[in-house]
């Protein structure tokens, strides 16, 4: 196999890296949409129940990405500095840490999941179905923790196409499992919400095995058994220096979304279902920006590791132009066909009208989000992750949540108030991150020692 993992970063084209990431994210989102569409065939209550649980599962997944985020950045910079042996050792440590963290989170959800859901203002069948889904998908969520770290490392080594193909297989298996287990086709018991949960778990388990084999094949220097338990403080410090701020920022965002969800529970079943359908559609709008941000992060990590900061600076600005332009075009197209789109999920006229309304407001939200998805990934990959956390707290917690409460309950804007508050947060952070990148303060945050990177920088010139 060609030594793709240590190729010069300037040879790693954004398009070559990004299109498989785009398709992988698309497939991942389609898996969530498949759940929503198929569960809508059961009832709107089932959709609401799974949506509430997934809000918490997303938070848990982001917590478990502490290590995978940090490891992918550190490994990327070490590959840029031509230090493949160190990169392999860091990858092995990351896998062990994610396994331990995943098992801890799974145990926590099994022990405290019911208590958590009982505080979410849920009642009757919605609460019952939410508990079912939490017990299965939440109790086995450690599988996703391992998938996170394996897939992140595979992409960091430059094999984004292979990672996408695994995601394709997982998506096909999940949809097939949904058809069998939710609706009880071909004599299989009809499990409804429980079926969606088991389908998720089975597809994750199969994908995990494939990712593990794939990572071993793409690494130019393979991990040794001793590497999995060789925890050096320097390695942990570098992983956590990026991983903890990244997870805190993600966790802050998801916690704020959970608070907004709590606001929506007081607006009634129509608003709760509309929020779920609106989010299911909006994720496709920011999909391209997400993929560009992830592809750019791989390139920036290699460039920063090899001390090519000027090239990293230019690459990010170019990526940003593409991300914002395409996001706006896609969002306008979605707005134009919003009513038929929402009608795919439900025939309730009130839900269709409300969801279509917030989709229009999404133009303001998604344009700001496209800035953030590129710039946040770039800042993290350059080693400047702590700054993004400070801004997340100030913008999301101190500004967006109080603003949302005011718009929803004081001005009576309902679900639209939630969308406007989130849009305000996206734009505040977008402008701040833009200024931060232009200031080039991130150039002093490299995770590779100068003595190690200097020979590579000299070789590039």
C-alpha positions in Angstrom: 0.0 0.0 0.0 1.3 3.4 -0.9 2.6 5.5 2.0 -0.3 7.9 1.9 -0.2 8.6 5.6 3.0 10.7 5.4 2.5 12.4 2.1 3.2 16.1 2.0 0.2 18.1 3.2 0.1 20.4 0.2 -0.6 17.3 -1.9 -3.7 16.5 0.1 -6.4 18.1 -2.0 -9.5 19.4 -0.2 -11.9 17.8 -2.7 -10.2 14.4 -2.4 -10.6 14.5 1.3 -13.9 16.2 1.5 -16.2 14.3 -0.9 -16.0 11.0 1.0 -16.5 12.8 4.3 -19.5 14.5 2.8 -21.0 11.2 1.7 -20.1 9.6 5.1 -21.9 12.4 7.0 -24.8 12.2 4.5 -25.2 8.5 5.2 -24.9 9.0 9.0 -27.7 11.7 8.8 -29.8 9.4 6.5 -29.6 6.8 9.3 -31.2 9.3 11.7 -33.7 10.4 9.1 -34.6 6.7 8.4 -35.4 6.3 12.1 -37.5 9.4 12.0 -39.4 8.4 8.8 -40.0 4.9 9.8 -41.0 5.8 13.4 -43.4 8.3 12.0 -45.2 5.3 10.5 -45.7 4.1 14.1 -46.8 7.5 15.6 -45.7 11.1 16.1 -45.3 10.1 19.8 -42.6 7.6 18.9 -40.7 10.2 16.9 -40.9 12.6 19.9 -39.7 9.9 22.3 -36.7 8.9 20.2 -35.9 12.6 19.5 -35.7 13.4 23.3 -33.5 10.4 24.0 -31.2 11.1 21.1 -30.7 14.6 22.4 -29.0 13.1 25.5 -27.3 10.4 23.6 -25.7 13.0 21.4 -24.3 14.7 24.5 -22.9 11.4 25.6 -21.3 10.7 22.2 -19.7 14.2 22.3 -18.4 13.6 25.7 -16.8 10.3 24.5 -15.2 12.3 21.6 -12.8 13.9 24.1 -10.2 11.4 23.1 -11.0 10.9 19.5 -11.0 14.7 18.7 -7.8 15.2 20.6 -6.1 12.2 19.1 -7.0 13.0 15.5 -5.4 16.4 15.8 -2.3 15.2 17.6 -1.8 12.3 15.2 -2.4 14.6 12.2 0.3 17.0 13.4 2.8 14.2 14.1 2.2 12.8 10.6 2.9 16.2 9.2 6.1 16.2 11.1 7.0 12.7 9.8 6.8 11.1 13.2 4.8 8.0 12.3 5.9 5.8 15.2 4.8 8.4 17.8 1.5 8.8 15.8 0.8 5.0 16.1 1.4 5.0 19.9 -0.9 8.0 20.3 -3.6 6.2 18.3 -3.4 3.0 20.4 -3.7 5.0 23.7 -6.7 6.8 22.2 -8.5 3.5 21.5 -8.0 2.3 25.0 -9.2 5.5 26.6 -12.3 5.6 24.4 -13.2 2.1 25.4 -12.9 2.9 29.1 -14.9 6.1 28.7 -17.6 4.4 26.6 -18.1 1.6 29.2 -18.4 4.3 31.9 -21.0 6.2 29.9 -23.0 3.1 29.1 -23.1 2.1 32.8 -24.2 5.6 33.7 -27.1 5.6 31.3 -28.3 2.2 32.5 -28.2 3.3 36.1 -29.6 6.9 35.7 -31.4 7.0 32.4 -34.9 6.6 33.8 -34.3 9.4 36.4 -33.0 11.7 33.6 -36.1 11.2 31.4 -38.5 11.6 34.3 -37.3 15.2 34.7 -38.0 16.1 31.0 -41.7 16.9 31.4 -42.6 13.7 29.4 -45.8 11.8 30.1 -47.6 8.6 29.1 -46.6 6.7 26.0 -43.9 9.2 25.1 -42.1 8.6 28.4 -42.6 4.8 28.2 -41.1 4.7 24.7 -38.2 7.0 25.6 -37.3 4.7 28.5 -37.3 1.7 26.1 -35.0 3.4 23.6 -32.7 4.7 26.3 -32.2 1.3 27.9 -31.1 -0.3 24.6 -29.3 2.3 22.6 -27.9 4.1 25.7 -26.8 1.0 27.5 -24.7 -0.1 24.5 -23.5 3.3 23.4 -19.9 2.3 24.1 -19.9 0.8 20.6 -20.3 4.3 19.2 -17.4 5.5 21.4 -15.1 3.0 19.7 -16.5 3.8 16.2 -15.7 7.5 16.9 -12.0 6.9 17.6 -11.5 4.3 14.8 -13.2 6.4 12.1 -11.5 9.6 13.2 -8.1 7.9 13.0 -8.8 6.3 9.6 -9.7 9.8 8.2 -6.7 11.4 9.8 -4.5 9.0 7.9 -6.1 10.3 4.7 -8.4 7.3 4.0 -11.6 9.2 3.9 -13.1 7.2 1.0 -12.6 3.9 2.9 -14.3 5.4 6.0 -17.2 6.4 3.8 -17.6 2.9 2.4 -17.9 1.5 6.0 -20.5 4.1 6.7 -22.4 3.1 3.6 -22.5 -0.5 4.8 -23.6 0.5 8.3 -26.4 2.6 6.8 -27.7 -0.1 4.6 -27.7 -2.6 7.5 -29.4 -0.1 9.8 -32.2 0.6 7.3 -32.8 -3.1 6.7 -32.8 -3.7 10.4 -35.3 -1.0 10.9 -37.7 -2.5 8.3 -37.5 -5.9 10.0 -37.6 -4.9 13.6 -39.8 -1.7 13.7 -42.6 -3.1 11.5 -42.1 -6.9 12.0 -41.6 -7.8 8.3 -41.2 -11.5 7.2 -42.3 -12.9 10.5 -39.9 -11.0 12.7 -41.6 -9.6 15.9 -42.9 -6.0 15.6 -40.8 -4.1 18.1 -41.5 -0.5 17.0 -39.3 1.8 19.1 -37.3 -1.1 20.6 -36.7 -2.3 17.1 -35.2 1.0 16.1 -32.8 0.8 19.0 -31.7 -2.8 18.3 -31.2 -2.0 14.7 -28.9 0.9 15.7 -26.9 -1.3 18.0 -26.5 -4.2 15.6 -25.3 -1.9 12.7 -22.8 -0.2 15.1 -21.4 -3.5 16.2 -20.7 -4.7 12.6 -19.2 -1.3 11.6 -16.9 -1.3 14.6 -15.3 -4.6 13.6 -14.8 -3.4 10.0 -13.3 -0.1 11.2 -10.8 -1.9 13.5 -9.6 -4.1 10.6 -9.4 -1.0 8.3 -7.3 1.1 10.6 -4.8 -1.7 11.0 -4.4 -1.9 7.2 -4.0 1.9 6.5 -1.4 2.6 9.1 2.2 2.7 7.8 3.5 2.0 11.3 1.2 -0.4 13.1 0.2 -0.3 16.7 1.8 -2.9 19.0 0.0 -4.6 22.0 2.1 -2.7 24.5 1.1 0.6 23.0 -2.5 0.2 24.2 -1.5 0.3 27.8 1.6 2.5 27.6 0.1 5.7 29.0 2.7 8.5 29.0 1.8 11.8 30.6 3.0 13.8 27.6 0.7 11.8 25.3 -2.3 12.2 27.5 -1.6 15.9 28.0 -1.5 16.6 24.2 -4.6 14.6 23.6 -6.6 16.2 26.4 -5.3 19.7 25.5 -7.4 19.5 22.3 -9.9 16.8 23.2 -11.2 18.3 26.5 -11.9 21.8 25.0 -13.5 20.2 21.9 -15.8 18.0 24.0 -16.6 20.8 26.4 -17.6 23.0 23.5 -19.7 20.3 21.8 -21.2 19.4 25.2 -22.0 23.0 25.9 -23.8 23.2 22.6 -25.8 20.0 23.1 -26.7 21.0 26.7 -28.0 24.3 25.4 -30.0 22.3 22.8 -31.4 20.2 25.6 -32.5 23.3 27.5 -34.1 24.6 24.3 -35.8 21.2 24.0 -37.1 21.7 27.5 -38.5 25.1 26.5 -40.3 23.4 23.6 -41.9 20.7 25.8 -44.0 23.5 27.3 -45.2 24.6 23.9 -47.1 21.3 23.3 -46.9 18.2 21.1 -47.1 20.1 17.8 -44.0 22.2 18.6 -42.1 19.2 19.9 -42.7 17.2 16.7 -42.1 20.2 14.5 -38.7 20.8 16.2 -37.7 17.2 15.5 -38.7 17.4 11.8 -37.1 20.8 11.4 -33.8 19.5 12.8 -34.0 16.4 10.6 -34.2 18.6 7.5 -31.8 21.3 8.5 -28.9 18.9 9.1 -28.7 18.4 5.3 -28.3 22.1 4.8 -25.1 22.3 6.9 -23.8 19.0 5.7 -21.4 20.4 3.1 -19.9 22.9 5.6 -19.4 20.1 8.1 -17.6 18.0 5.5 -15.4 20.9 4.4 -14.6 21.7 8.0 -13.5 18.1 8.7 -11.4 17.9 5.5 -9.8 21.3 6.1 -8.9 20.2 9.6 -6.9 17.2 8.3 -5.0 19.5 6.0 -4.4 22.2 8.6 -3.1 19.6 11.1 -0.5 18.4 8.6 0.5 21.9 7.6 0.8 23.1 11.2 2.8 20.0 12.0 5.2 20.8 9.2 5.3 24.5 10.1 3.6 25.7 6.9 1.3 28.2 8.7 1.0 30.6 5.7 -0.4 27.8 3.6 -2.8 26.7 6.4 -4.0 30.3 6.7 -4.8 30.5 3.0 -6.4 27.0 2.8 -8.9 27.8 5.6 -10.0 31.1 3.9 -10.6 29.3 0.6 -12.5 26.5 2.3 -14.7 29.1 4.1 -15.7 30.7 0.8 -16.9 27.4 -0.6 -18.7 26.3 2.5 -20.7 29.5 3.0 -21.7 29.9 -0.7 -22.9 26.3 -1.1 -24.7 26.3 2.2 -26.7 29.4 1.2 -27.6 27.9 -2.2 -28.7 24.6 -0.6 -30.8 26.4 2.1 -32.6 28.5 -0.5 -33.4 25.3 -2.4 -34.8 23.6 0.8 -36.9 26.7 1.5 -38.4 26.6 -2.0 -39.7 23.0 -1.4 -40.1 23.1 2.3 -43.8 22.0 2.4 -43.4 18.9 0.3 -40.3 18.0 2.3 -42.1 18.2 5.7 -45.0 16.3 4.2 -42.7 13.3 3.8 -42.6 13.1 7.6 -46.2 13.9 8.7 -49.7 14.7 7.3 -50.6 16.8 10.3 -51.3 20.3 8.7 -50.4 22.2 11.9 -47.1 20.5 12.2 -46.3 21.0 8.5 -47.1 24.7 8.8 -45.0 25.3 11.9 -42.0 23.3 10.6 -42.1 25.1 7.2 -42.0 28.4 9.1 -38.9 27.6 11.1 -37.2 26.2 7.9 -37.4 29.8 6.5 -35.8 31.2 9.6 -33.1 28.6 9.1 -31.5 30.7 6.4 -30.3 33.1 9.1 -29.1 30.2 11.3 -27.4 28.1 8.7 -25.4 30.8 7.1 -23.8 31.6 10.4 -23.3 27.9 11.2 -21.3 27.4 8.0 -18.7 29.9 9.2 -18.4 28.1 12.5 -18.1 24.6 11.1 -15.1 25.5 9.1 -13.4 27.9 11.5 -13.9 25.8 14.7 -12.4 22.7 13.0 -9.5 24.8 11.8 -8.8 26.4 15.1 -8.9 23.0 16.9 -6.6 21.4 14.3 -4.1 24.2 14.8 -4.1 23.5 18.6 -6.2 26.6 19.5 -9.2 24.6 20.9 -9.4 26.4 24.3 -10.4 29.6 22.7 -13.4 28.0 21.1 -14.6 26.9 24.6 -14.5 30.3 26.0 -16.6 31.7 23.2 -19.0 28.7 23.4 -19.7 29.5 27.1 -20.1 33.3 26.5 -22.2 33.0 23.4 -24.3 29.9 24.1 -24.8 30.0 27.8 -24.6 33.7 28.7 -26.3 35.0 25.6 -28.3 32.4 23.6 -30.2 30.7 26.5 -31.5 33.9 28.1 -32.4 35.3 24.7 -34.3 32.1 23.8 -36.3 32.3 27.0 -37.2 35.9 26.4 -38.2 35.2 22.7 -40.1 32.1 23.5 -42.0 33.0 26.6 -41.9 36.7 27.0 -42.4 37.7 23.4 -44.5 34.6 22.7 -42.6 33.6 19.5 -42.8 30.0 20.4 -40.6 27.6 18.3 -39.5 30.5 16.1 -37.9 32.1 19.2 -35.7 29.0 19.6 -34.5 29.2 16.0 -33.7 32.9 16.3 -31.8 32.5 19.6 -29.7 29.7 18.1 -29.0 31.8 15.0 -27.8 34.7 17.2 -25.3 32.4 18.9 -24.0 31.1 15.5 -23.4 34.6 14.2 -21.7 35.8 17.4 -19.3 32.9 17.3 -18.8 33.1 13.6 -17.6 36.7 13.7 -15.4 36.1 16.7 -13.8 33.0 15.1 -13.2 34.9 11.9 -11.4 37.6 13.8 -9.4 35.0 15.7 -8.2 33.2 12.5 -7.3 36.5 10.8 -5.2 37.5 13.9 -3.1 34.3 13.4 -2.8 33.8 17.2 -3.3 30.1 16.5 0.2 29.9 15.0 1.7 29.6 18.5 -0.4 26.6 19.5 1.3 23.7 17.7 1.3 20.4 19.6 4.6 19.1 18.0 7.8 20.2 19.6 9.8 22.7 17.5 12.8 20.5 17.6 10.8 17.7 15.9 9.1 19.8 13.3 12.0 22.0 12.3 13.6 19.3 9.9 10.3 18.8 8.2 9.8 22.6 7.7 13.3 22.9 6.3 12.6 20.0 3.8 9.4 21.7 2.6 11.4 24.8 1.5 
